[in-house]
């Protein structure tokens, strides 16, 4: 049974999280020979955590990257020997085997590795002394000085360089100060790869770190395609729908499977979040039909469920500006111009003046930290179907087609979609001299 991880994009929104959870549930049903694990590739902010808690959705586990680790290739032998064990007993224990290294303990305390070289060196030295071996030593008497141990989470390539540069037969592997296994040169003959499915994104810059080391096997998305190159063919379902969760439900239908009420509710949450309760211009007829089918399965009312969900979103004035902006933040590159665009949904814009200055400062800080040229935040009133746009100082501002409310703040009545309405205008403005 292989593990296949399913991840949404960095700074995951509800659609990204809910589609990863739901698609993992589907894949585990139709492919029980493998284990599908939903993950997130970045931390979620306090606001998102509270929203998920209010919806009784458990966030996927956090996985930092896809770089292969020492723990993926280490030998976790259940056989171990004690320092006080005579070499003859060791020989009986491993009769017919030829382990290159064996962990040695003093009671419960790990002491090091006994290698085949240690035994050979002792035997050769003893024979050189008197041509015969009369006394049998204990394991602890012939162990050589140990090499510096590795950590289980050390990057494979870094550890490989250390092992190949060592004169030791094997190196111990520790995790939190506890012995968990060991590695030899043979462990690094082949580079392992994690299997990965991307949902709600396909661009490597928006994905988990180390994606270039992973084996991407599927992509489920509703954005433009700028996918990574792969060694093997893969399954791609990219449709111009309002939510990735809509696509996932269609895949449930294609496989003749009715989702459990809890999974249906999870998909409904992601769908209504990404389509702004079906009001976003990205919403299609399929999204609407899917929302009502999911609502029937989980026993919810679409409109009421959506309003209650968004009412649980904290107002921007009470949130940390940096955290709120990056909670749903995507980076795009146009003609060498790196642009970061965040989006936050609120239920009113009446209090915007109370927090605008703080968020403009945060946009500039994020721009500098991320080595970006331009950063923007789209604040969307879900109920009134109106947004305002906050912008860092950038020359392309003058080309924006929106009414200026004040310096670096723009009014966008009827604009609700970052992908379909805002992004094309931003990319066009950035290309304008």
Buried (B, 14 or more C-beta within 10 A) or exposed (E): EEEBBBBBBBBBBBBBBBBBBBBBBBBBBEEEEBBBBBBBBBBBBBBBEBBBEEBEBEBBEEBEBBBBBBBBBBBEEEEBBBBEBBBEBBEEBEEEEEBBBBBBBEEEEBBBBBBBBBBEEBEEEBEEEEEEEEEEBBBBBBBBEBBEBBBBEBBBEEBBEBBEEEEBBBBBBBBEEEBBBBBBBEBBEEEEBBBBBBBBBBBBBBBBBBBEBBBBBBBBBBBEEEBBEEEEEBEBBBBEBBBBBBBBBBBBEEEEBEBBEBBBBBBBBBBBBBBBBBBBBBBBEBBBEBBBBBBEBBEBEBEEBBBEBBEBBBBBBEBBBBBBBBBBBBBBBBEEBBBBBBBBBBBEBEEBEEBBBBBBEBBBBBBEEBEBBBBBBBBBBBBBBBBBBBBBEBEBBEBBEBEEBEEBBBBBEEBBBBBBBBBEBBBBBBEEE
